Amino acid sequence: MGFELIPVLSGFSSLLILLQPRQTKGWRLVACSILGLLAIGWGIPQLTICLTIASCIWGIFLLLPVQGFAQVERLVSQEKFQAAAKLMSVTRWLHPLDGWWDYPQLLHGLALATAGQMSAAQRIFQQYQTGKSAIERLATILLHRINGNWGDFVAWVQQQPANSPVFQDPNIQLMYIRSLGELRQANELLDALQQFQRSLQQAGNPVFLNTARMYAFAFCGQPESLAWLLQQQMQGIPEPTRQFWMATAHWRAGHKRQGKQLFQHLQQTAAPGMQSAIADRLAQPARNIQRQLTLPSQHYLVQAQTQMMQAANPKITPRPQFKQIPVTTSLILINVAISVAFFGALFLIAGGITYADQLNTRSLELISQIMTQIVTLYNLGVLYPDQVMEGEWWRLLTAAFLHAGWFHLFSNMLGLYVLGGIVEPILGRLRYTIGYFATGVGSMTLVSILANLNLIKETAVVGASGAIMGLLGMMGAIFLVRWLRHKAAIAAQRLKMVVLIVVFQTIFDVLTPNVSMAGHLSGLGLGFAIGLVLMRTITREKAIA
């Protein structure tokens, strides 16, 4: 049962890139190359070769740089600029387009500014001041930021024509919002946040919208809302940065004593760049800025707080570590160990046959017997529908741990890690284990029944894809329940994403030979039904507690 997740993901992610109106030319070029190879592959006999090449391009020139950039952004959010610059120096070789080649230099400039070496940082940023590309606009932002030229930056943005790409750049939007806050223009800040909110949501990284909300709550004197945001949605930012913005929120709320204590405590250990920012804050009067808010601004501030709370309900841990998903990790290790045992043994035997002319008859007979036993053992685990109906029920389970090759194994294990990393933390270990095996065995059972009724043509099935599609179904059930329960926009967005993946996978199954569509669809349907039941048990437990 070949759940070829890598071609599906490569095609799906490439299509999403092309559909994004603000996507850069470099990423569009990579996406077109991948989709072109996939399209050619389905039209020629060498399907596997073409899909493998497309998958390799996707992995090397899309997946790896995207993951690298995400790690760089994480380091930037933690203000580890020098480490981010070093990582970016390596990552840029996988995507030297779209201005990313110069990004390490800007990160180095940020590291210098943080260390108080402002003149050296300014010299770096002044090299990129045309403002034509995203990286040059970022340099403009950084130059104004380290100099504290908030008014000049606001004036520069407001002078841009209405159709300027400046207004579509999330970094420009964030800097504009912060600049208005630094200038104590709270109503204008909230107007800008309302104007840019949808664009920030579509930027592809929740950090953008969360940072904008952080500025709004801090500059509008909302320490309680800010504390909740920092605790629930922005755990990765450094503690000094958290304290700085909490102190700012108290200062703007008129809590002079509390804000001053936080600033002075932070000043003892802060880096030179932050010490300068603290001095600027303390030089301003600690007045309650909420009195300046108009009625529409007050209403929008309450709305922003409500939306933030709703978005946190369907929270998912991004890129979970293996220790955080023990059941998924164990399943991956078991699948890999079984495949290594079978394929490794066959590889060693094949090597022995290569040197058959150097072996005696007894050795050749022994190799032949071992190979026969390995193949026999493998076949004992394969799902043969007719033999299942004759009483060999163990095949319903064992077939889910066998794979038809290394590519098949890697594709399924990647799918198990991605989907399991989302579903396991939400359902918990026991429910997740029940759901995984129920969908895996259930899909194999349905395939056997349908094959014996001559409704499908499957004669031999292996692979964990029934269970993995079951995880996709459970994920859909989770997001549906959370959307119905909380009406959160983020849950609706993720539910739509699940539907799109299902559609793309179905199209792939129709066009690709030797793929068990019945196994995939049955696993998906069972997963959705089981997911609804498991989510109901979670609701009951919370109600009892």
N, C-alpha and C positions, 0 to 999 in steps of 0.2 A: 504494500500500500504506500505508494510514493508521494508523500507530502513534500513536494519540492519547494520549500519555503524560500530558499534563496532567490530563484528566478521570480517567484511571486513578489517578494519584497523588493527586489531590484526594479522590476517593472512598475510596481505600485508607487514606490518612492520617486522614481524618475518621472512618472506621470504627474505626481503632485508638484514636483519642481517646475514642470512646464506650465502647470495651471496657475502658479502663483504669479500675479501680475508684476510684482516688484523684484522678481528673481534676476540675479546678475547673469551676464553672458557666459561666464566661465562654467557655472553650474548647469546652465541650459545646454551647453556643448556636451558636457559629460552625460546628461540625461538623454539627449538625442542619440548619442553613440550607443548607450545601453539599450534603448527602445529599438533602435535600428537592428542591432544584433539579435534581439529577441524576435523581432518580426521576420528576419531572414531565417532564423533557426526553425521556426514553425513551418517554413516552406521548403525545407531541404531534408534529405534523408539523414544527414549528420546532425540530428537535433541535439544530442547530448553534448557534442563538441561546441556547438554554437552557444548553447545555454551556459556551458561551463565558462567560456570566454567572457560572455556578458556578465556572469556572476563575479568573475575575477575583476573585471573593470569596475563593477559596482563596489566590490569590497575594497579595492585599492584606492580608487579615485573618488569614491563617494562616502562609503561607510567609515573608513579609517580617518580621512580628513575631517569629516563631520564630528566624529567622536573626539578627535584631537582638538578641534576648535571648541567643543563643549567643555573639555577639560581645561583649556586655556581660559575660557570665560569663567569657569569655576574658580580658578586661581586668581583671576582679576577681581572677582567679587569678594575674595578673601584678602585682597590687596597684597598678594604675593607676586608682585609684578616681575621681579627678576626671574623667578621660576617659570612664570608664564612666558617670558621672552625666550628662555632657553627651549621650552617645549615648542613654541611657535617656530623657532628657527629650524626645527626638524620637520614639523607638520607642513610648513609652507611648500616643501618640495613635492608633496602630493597634490597641491593645488596652488600653483604659482600665479594664478590669474586673479582678477578682481581686486587687485591692490594688496592682497595678503602678503606679498613678498616683503613689503615695507613695515608690516605690523610689528615684528620684533623690535625694530628701532623705536617705535612709539612706546612700546611697553618698557623698554629700557629708559626712555625719557620719564615715564611715570615713576619708575623706581628711583631715579635721581631726584625728582620733585618730592617724593615721599621722604627721602633722606635729607631734604633741605637744600639740595644743590640746584636752586632755581635757575641760575644763569645757564648751566649746562643743559637743563631740561628745555629751556626756552630756545636755545640754539637748535635743538633737534626738531622741535615742533614748528619752528619758523621755516624749515626746509619744505614743508608741505602746506602751503597756504593758498593754493589756487581754488580749493573748494569744489573741484569738478567731480572727483571720485569720493566714494564712501570713506576711504582711508584718509583722504585729504580733509574731508569735513570733520573726521574724528580728531585730526591734528588741530584744527581750528578750535574745536571744543576744549581740548586739553590746554591749549595756550591761554584761552580766556579763563579757564578754571583755575589754573595755578596762579594767575595774576589777579584773580578776584574781580575781573572786569564784567560783572554781571549786567550792568546797564548797557555797556557796549554790545554785549552779546544779544540782548533783547532787541536792541536797535538794529543790529545786523540781520536778525531773523525777520523782523517786521519789514525790512526793506526788500526782502526777496519777493519775486512775483508769485502770484497765487498758485501757478502750476509748477513751481520749482520743486525738484526732487528733495530739496532740503526738508520740506514738510512731510515727506514720507520716511525720513531717516529716524529710527527710534532713538538713536543716541542724541540727535539734535532735539527731538521732542523732550527727552529727559532733561537735557541741559537747559532748555527753555523753561520748563516747569520749575526746575531748581532756581534758576536765575530770578524768576518772578517771586519765588519764596524768599530768596535772599534780600530782595528789594522791598519786602513786606507788602507785596501786592497780592494778598490772599484771594480776593475775588477773581482776579485775572488768572491766578494759578489754577483755581478750580474750574474756570471756564476752559482753560487750555487742556486740563486733564479730561474733561468731558469731551472735548473736541478730538483728542488723540486716543481715547480709551480703546476704541475698536481697532485702530491701527496697531496699538501696542499689544493687544490680545493676539493679533494675527502675525506678530513679528516672529513667532516660532519659539520663543523662550519666555516662560512666565516671569523671569527676573525683571524684564522691562516694566511690566505692569505693576509688579510688587514694589519696584523701586520708585515708580511714580506715586504710588499710594503712600509709601514711606515719606516722601517729600511732603505730600499733602497733609498727612496726619501730623508730621513734625512742625511744619510751618504754620499750620492752622491751630496749634495748641491742643492736640488730642493725644495725650500720653497713654491713656488706657487702650485706645484702638491701635496705637503704634506698638505698644508692648505685645498685644495679641498678634499682630502681624509679624513682628520679629520672632516671636516664639513659635508660631505655627507654620509660617511660610518662608521665612528667611533665616533658617537656623545656621546656614553656612557662613554668614558674614562674620568678620572678626569681632571679638568682644569690645575692643576700643571704639570701633565704628558704631556698634549698637549703643554703647554708653553715650557717644557724642550726639546721636540723633534723639535718644531719650532725653538728654539734657536740653537739647534744642526745643523739644516738645513742651517740657516744663517751663522753659524760659518764655516761649511764645504764649503759654497759657497764663502767664503772670505769676508762676510759682517761683519767685526769685530765689528764695532760700534753698529750695530743693534743687533747682537748676544750677545754682552757683556751686553747691556742694559737689554735684556730679562733675561739673566742668573742672573744678579745682583738683578733685581726686584723679581725674583722667589726665590732667596736665602734668602730673608727677611722672608718668611713664609713657606719655604719648610721643610719637615720632615728631621731628621738627615741623613737618608739613601740617600735622594736626594741631600742634601747639599754636601755630599761627592762626588757624581757623578758630580755635577756642578763644584766643585773644580778641579776634574780631567779634565773636558772639558776646563776650563779656563787655565789650565797648558799646553794645547796643542796649537800649532800655528794655527791662523785662516787663512788658505790658501784655495784657490779655487781648490778643488779636481777634478773638472770637466776636468781640463787640463790633468789629468792622465788617463782619460778614453780612451780606444781604440775605434776604429770605430765600431766593433761589439757590444761593451758595450753601446755606444751611441745609436745605432739602437735599442737594446733591451730595453733601458730605455724609449725611445719614444713609443715602442710597449707596454710596461707595463702601461704607462700613457693612451694610447688609450684604452686598455682593461679595465682599471679601469673606464673610462668614459662610456664605453658601458655597463658594468655590472651595473652601477647605473641607467640606463634608465628603466629597468623593476623592479625597487626597490619595495619591499614589506615590510610593517611594521611587524616585527615578534611578535607573541603573543599579538595582540591588546587588549587594555583595553576596557571594555564595554562602557565607556564614549566616546571612539573614534569611535564606530560603533553604533550610536543611533538607526538606523532602525533595524539592526540585534538584538540588545538588546530588542527593543520593540516587535518584532516578537516572540522572545523566551519567554518574559514575558506573552504575550497573550496566546501562546500555553500552557504554564505551568498553567496559571490561569484557563483556560477552563478545562484542565485535572484534576486539583485539585478539581474544583467544582464538576465535574461528579463523579470521583472516590472516592472523599472524602464523598460525599453524600451517595453513594452506600455502602461504608465501615461503615458509621454510622448506616445505615438501617440494614445492615447485623448484626451489633452488637446488635441492638434491637431485631432482630429475634432470636438471641441466647438465649435471656432471655424471650422468648415468653411465657413460663409457668407462668411468674410473671406479665404478662400484661392482661388486660381485652379484650374482643372481639372488643370493639370500637377502642382501641389503635392499635390492629393488623390490623383492616380494614384500619385505617389511614396510617399505615406503608406500607401496600400493595398498597394503592392508590398513595402514594408518589413515591414508587419504579416504579410503572407503568408509572407515569408521567415523571420520569427521563429517563427511558428507551425509552419512546416515543419521548421525546425531543432529545435524542441522535440519535435515528434512523432518525429523521427529517433532521439531518445534514449529515448522511452517504450517500456516492455516490452509488445509485442503478441505473445502466445504463438504465434500462427500464423506471424507473420513471423520469429520466432526460429527456428522449425523449418524455415523456408525458407532459412536460412543467415545471417540478420542477428544474429550472435552478440554483437556489441558492445552490444546492448541489455541484456544481462545485467548489464553493468557501468554503463552510462550511466544506466539507470533509477534506480539507487541514489543518484544525485546530483541528481535532479530532484524537485520537490515541487509539490503541487497548490494551494498558497496559503501566505500568511504564517503562519497559525496552524499549518498542517501542518509548515512548516519549523521554527518556534519549538519546537513540541512535540518533534520529533525531535532537534533540537540540544540541548535540555535533557536528553533521555534519553541522548544521546551523551556529554554532559559528566558527568552523574551516574555512569553505568555505566562509561564509559571512565576516569574518574578513579579508580575502584576497580581495574579490571582491568589497565590499562596498567602501573602501578608494580609489580604482582605478576608479570606475564608478561614484562615488558621490551618494548622498542620493536619488535624484529623479530618475536617471537612474536605480539605484539598485532596488528601490521599483517597478518600472515598470517591470523590468526584472524578479523579484521574483514572482509577481502576474501573469504576462503573462505566465511564464512557469508552475506555479502551476495550474492555471485554464486551460491552454492549454493542459497539460498532462491529466487532468481529462476529458476534452472534447474528446480527442482522444481515451481514454480508453472507454468512453461511446459509441462512434461511432463504434469502433471495436467490442465491446461486442454485440451491437445490430445487427451487421452484422455477428454474430456468428464466428468471426475470433479469438476471445479469450474467455476464460471461466470466466472472472471476474464477480461476482454477487454482491459483496459489497466491497467498497474500502474506506479506511481512511488513513490519514497520510500526512505529509508534504514532503514526499520523492520525489515527482515529481518536486516540486520547488527546493529542495536541489540538485537533480541531474541536474536541470537547472542551478544552480550556478556552478556546476562542468563543464557543457558545456560552460558557459560564461567564466570561468577561462581558459579553453582550447582556446577559441577564443582570449582572451586577450594576452596570451603568443604567439599564432600563429602570431597575428598582430605585436606584438613587435619584434618577431624574424624576420619577413619579413621586418620590417621597419629598425631595427638597426643591424640585424645579430649578436646579442649578444649571446654568448655561454650560459649564465645563463638562458636566455629565452628558448633556445632549451632544456636545461636540465629539466626545469620545465614543458615544454610541453610534454616531454617524460614521466615524472612522472604522469601527468594527464592521458595519454594514458594507462599507466600500471594500474592505479587505475580503469579505465573504464573496462579494460580486466578482472581484478580480480573481480570487482563487477558483471560483466556479468556471469562469471563462478559461482559465488556464487548464483546468481539468478537461473541459470539452475539447480543447485544441491539442492536448498532449496525450499520446498513446501510453499504454501500460501504467495508467494512473487509476486508482480505485475511487471513482466519484461516489459510488454508493457508500464506501467506507468513510469518506470525508463528510458527506452530507448527514449520514446517520450519527457520526460522532458529534457533529455540530448541533443537530437537533437534540440529541440526548444531553449534551452539555448545557444547552439553554434551559431545558426542562429541569435538570438536576440543579443548575445554578439558582433557578427561582425557588426551589425547595430549600436549598441550603441557606439562601439569603433570608428566607422566612424563619428558619431556626435561629439565625443570629438575632433577628428582631424580637423573637419570643424570649431569648435569654436576656436581652437588654431590658425587656419589659418586666421580667421576673425580678431582675436585679434592682 
